Amino acid sequence: MMVFILFTIWALGLFVLFTDPKRTSIRWACATAFVGAGGFISGVIDETIMPYFADYLAAKPGTTNTLILASRISSFICQAGLPYTFLMFAVHSAEFLSRRVKLTIQYAALLMPLGMLWITPVYPELLFNYWIMVAWVIPFFLFSCTLLVVQYMREKDPLVKKNSFFTNVLIIVPLFFVFIFIYIMRIQNDYEAWRYNMLVVTIQFILIVAISLKYGFLGVRLRVEKKRLDSTLRALTSGAQIINHTIKNEAGKISLYADRIETYADETNQPSLKEDALVLMQ
């Protein structure tokens, strides 16, 4: 089941990236999915790979230690990185913020996960201080949600606003539960609540696929409409090129016959006819 959820998150991340890979906010949304998958990578290593290859690993302590280290690093990246990547998605989605402000927030906010790396033992046991985590993770989450809601409220285009509404619902609500299960429950000494995130991710993925087909998610529906518009523009351009080519052919004929008329006017000494030919030439 955990392997299935891991591939689901990766598929969701690629699905998001597909919408518009050139947009910074989309790339951060994809990063949020892949960083969030770090927790499930850790779970797959601890509960699937290591038990399945237990006999082999018993004779390979070096490989075992490498897998344990990979598990701890993946878990750290998920827990310390997820609030940051979500904040970056919200910051770069907020069109009302200047580029300078966005970059300032981007580099200033990075101090928190780096600080956790400095004070957190990672190997052989990952030992977060969850009271410190909650002290900055919750403000990150609330500030991110505020930016997304304000951006939604400021949007004037009805179609884009509807798309933004469903995007916010499909991102904010699942992450609300994810943050509770990862951080809040652990300050209550419940270290198994994170498993509920498998259900959260499954429901989120189903809803994203279903809603994106009808209303749009992160611009997916708008992207389809843009492709239709691009197709129409290509057809118009092709038609214009055909008309342009035809006009050039006819203009060439006019020029040829005007030149012949001018020559005939010179040969027959007809000044008025030559003037007519020059008008055609011009």
C-alpha positions, 0 to 999 in steps of 0.5 A: 500500500505504501509503495502505491501511495509513493508512486501516486505522489510522484504521479501527482507531482509530474501531473502538476509539473505538466500543467506549465513547467515554465511557471515558478509556482508550478515548479514549487508545487511539484517540489512540494509533492516530491518533498512530501513523498520523502516520508513515504520513501522512508516508510518503504525503506523501513517497512518494505525493502528492509524486511523483504531483504532481511536475510541478505542485509543480515550479511551486509551491514554496510548496505543496511546502514546505507538504507537506514541513512537514506531512510532518515534523510528522506524523512528529514527532507519531508518533515523539514522541507514540506512547510518550506516548499508549500510556502514557496508555492504560495509566495510565487503564486501571489501575483501581488507580491513583487519579485524582490519580496518573493526572493527575500521571503524565499531566502529568509524562510530557508533559514528555518529548515537549515536551522533544523538540520543544524540542531537535529540528529539524523543518524542513526536516529532522526530526533526532531524537537517537535515543539520547535518544529511546530513553532515555525511550521504552523506560521509557515502554513498559515501564512501560505494559506493567507497568500493563496486566499488573498490571491484568490480574492484579488482575481478578477477573471471569473474562469481563473478565479474558479480554477483558483478556488478548487486549487486552494481547496485541493491543496490547503485542506489535504495539507491541513490534515498532513500537517496535523498528522506529522507535527501536531500529533507528534507533540502529543507523542503519537508517532503513528498518526502519519499513516493516515496521510496515505488516506489523505493522499489517495482522496486528494489524488482522486479529487484532483483528477476528477475536478481538473477534468471539469473545473481545472486544477493549477491551470490544467483546464486553461491549458487545454483551452490554450491549446485549442486557441493555439490550434485556431491561431495556427489555422488562421496563420496558415490561411493568411500565408495562402492568401499572401502567396496568392496576392503575390502571384497576382501582383507579379502578373500585374507587374509583368503586364504593366511592364509590357504595356509600358514597352508597347507605349514607348514603341508606339509613342503613346505617353498617356498609355505609358503613364497608365502603365506606371500607375499600375507599376506603382 
